[in-house]
Amino acid sequence: MKYMIMMFGCASEVVQSRSKEWIAGMQKMLMDLDAELRESGEWVAGDALTDASQARTVRFADGAPVPTDGPFAEIKESLAGYWIVEASEPAHSSTRAAPALAATRTSSTD
């Protein structure tokens, strides 16, 4: 069965609230996890996504798509990236997601 591990966050908040060393460590952990998932055969798909500040809304006007910079609902975090993994049971996908969650926590209480 396939499961999606979704990473939520706000790049601008992380850059402002964390050290360069913390960010580098977090990025290394995510790249290592990605490599592990690929090597184990669990990886199906995955990618990083651009920060919400770069998002666009596409609407149709006169039958043609018209991209704009907004308006957007005010958000504190957005989908930053994802992995789709193959796992025999939900518990295994949760176990695989746990290190990524721990590495990317951005609250001041962690």
Secondary structure, DSSP 8 states (H G I E B T S, - for coil): -EEEEEEEE-HHHHHHHS-HHHHHHHHHHHHHHHHHHHHHT-EEEEEE---GGG--EEEEETTEEEEES------S-EEEEEEEEE-SSHHHHHHHHHHHHHHH--STT-
